[in-house]
Amino acid sequence: MSSTSSESARERRSAIRTIRRVIPYLWPEGHPALKLRVVLAMAALVLAKVFTVTTPFFFRGAVDSLTGDAATPPEFMFVSGAIALVIAYGVMRLLGVGFGQLRDAIFAKVGQRALRRLAMETFEHIHAMSLRYHITRKTGGLSRIIERGVKGVEFLLRFMLFSVGPLILELTMVGIIFYTIFDARYLAVVVVTITLYVLFTFRITEWRVQIRRKMNQQDTEANQKAIDSLLNYETVKYFNAEEREAKRYDESMAGYEKLAIQTNYTLGMLNFGQSVIITSGLMAVMILAAKGVQDGTLTVGDFVMVNSYMIQITLPLNFLGTVYREIRQALVDMGEMFDLLGQPTEIVDKPDAKPLQVSGGEVRFEHVYFGYDPDRIILEDFDVCVCAGQTVAVVGSSGAGKSTIGRLLFRFYDVNRGSLKIDGQDVRDVTQSSLRANIGVVPQDTVLFNDTIYYNIAYGRPDATREEILEAAKSAQIHDFIQSLPDGYDTTVGERGLKLSGGEKQRVGIARTLLKNPPILLLDEATSALDSETEQGILESLEAMGRGRTVITIAHRLSTVVNSDRIIVLDKGHVIEEGTHDELLAKGGRYAAMWARQQADSEEKV
């Protein structure tokens, strides 16, 4: 089997799988009201097509009545006269359009609910994915997959149900009419015309879909580069790289432009070919009808009715190429989104997981082995106990494994060997939600939402009262600063909090964590990015914050951990020293050397 046919087979399987995934959203279990809407919408669809297909009969009757041809056919016994037939013709047209609009109105809630559910499930699933997954994915590409997938579902619902389905129904009804009222020749011409039209349209559209897929790849690449560049706006400015970034973006857009031009060329080819086939079929049917009128076997009204039916079925056929292409593309986009939904969540709660019960807050790492990659171990036989209410600092050079401790504590990853327990409970045996509810963190770089200061502090505990939020801000020593701002607590902090200084962001982060009021606190190099004066103020806030809590401090700057109950020195994932600040200095080992080096650096700066 060739690679092309193999790829086509894969796409067909993917399309079938995608359609199967969408059907439950259109016939939702446990929602009888929505199911009733689906039934009513389908009934309105059928009625709309019945009225539409019936309309040319009245047109034929009116023409025959005006031309004085044969007596009004039996089907018009309930209405007679040219004026009455014209009125009936108009009423039928209105009923056809009216029931079509009613169908859309009835189904709108079903479609929008399906979109909402899918978007929500995708959003929740992405948040459930592990940190490992998010580190390896680009945010721009991820957001594009979701955006295109949801739009694809909307398109599929609108066109497959309300364009392709009704078109097939209408073509079938017209074919039956041609066969019963006229003869098999008319039906044969219609069948041959539609078959040629569909085959030609699908063949050219398949070619265009391949081009469109490449366009999507270029579009995703360009979008990733744009978002990445904008997220790193300051870095771009620091290195005077605006022109370089614009060039990278333009290179991706140049590829998109080339493919877009190809789609325009192929669209012209498709439209012209469709016109040739449709016009040929129309001419063939009209010639047959004209001969019938000349022979006296058909009336002028019959001739007009045949023309009306051909025009009636060619109008939706003109959009078949576009609809087919968009449906194919929608299936591809939805397939990517369902692939995303099919990605397994690396960290999951056990079926019998129970909420974490924190009595004191003891954290114990028992002979932990861990590596992000099996070939590269970060922590090796890490065996540490942080007693309840104790402040323990973890120090060491870059790459020693300090930040990994925090990620394991929050269960962003599971240990490879050994165990991590809180008050004797293995974190793998408790729910992730309860685990993270009992741990607070102040990271090195506090990232804020592009919202108000009030919102960002309240994020620690959304149900907190305004008084509690203000009290947390006062404890973090940022209340007075907030009050000095023109908009106070309603001040918007900008994307990632860029409108605030590093120290201000850290204090907002501290207030947020204070409001959460967790029994266990992780300080992950919380002051390393601050100047000495700001750092001193933040340290005072952190020290007050840690009282009565179990605190794990991850630090590079040793001056921030001198008052810790215990200091652990890490090197390449191993604990090489342990003790208080004074004890470690007296040992004259690695910690003492690090202390001496940092003190010397501080004196040089002074």
Secondary structure, DSSP 8 states (H G I E B T S, - for coil): --HHHHHHHHHHHHHHHHHHHHHHHHS-TT-HHHHHHHHHHHHHHHHHHHHHHHHHHHHHHHHHHHHT-S---GGGTT--SHHHHHHHHHHHHHHHHHHHHHHHHHHHHHHHHHHHHHHHHHHHHHHHS-HHHHHHS-HHHHHHHHHHHHHHHHHIIIIIIIIIHHHHHHHHHHHHHHHHHS-HHHHHHHHHHHHHHHHHHHHHHHHHHHHHHHHHHHHHHHHHHHHHHHHTHHHHHHTT-HHHHHHHHHHHHHHHHHHHHHHHHHHHHHHHHHHHHHHHHHHHHHHHHHHHHHHTSS-HHHHHHHHHHHHHHHHHHHTHHHHHHHHHHHHHHHHHHHHHHHS--SS---TT-B----SS--EEEEEEEE-SBTTB-SEEEEEEEE-TT-EEEEEESTTSSHHHHHHHHTTSS--SEEEEEETTEEGGGB-HHHHHHTEEEE-SS----SSBHHHHHHTT-TT--HHHHHHHHHHTT-HHHHHHSTTGGG-B--GGGTTS-HHHHHHHHHHHHHHH--SEEEEESTTTTS-HHHHHHHHHHHHHHHTTSEEEEEESSGGGSTT-SEEEEEETTEEEEEE-HHHHHHHTSHHHHHHHHHHHHHHHH-
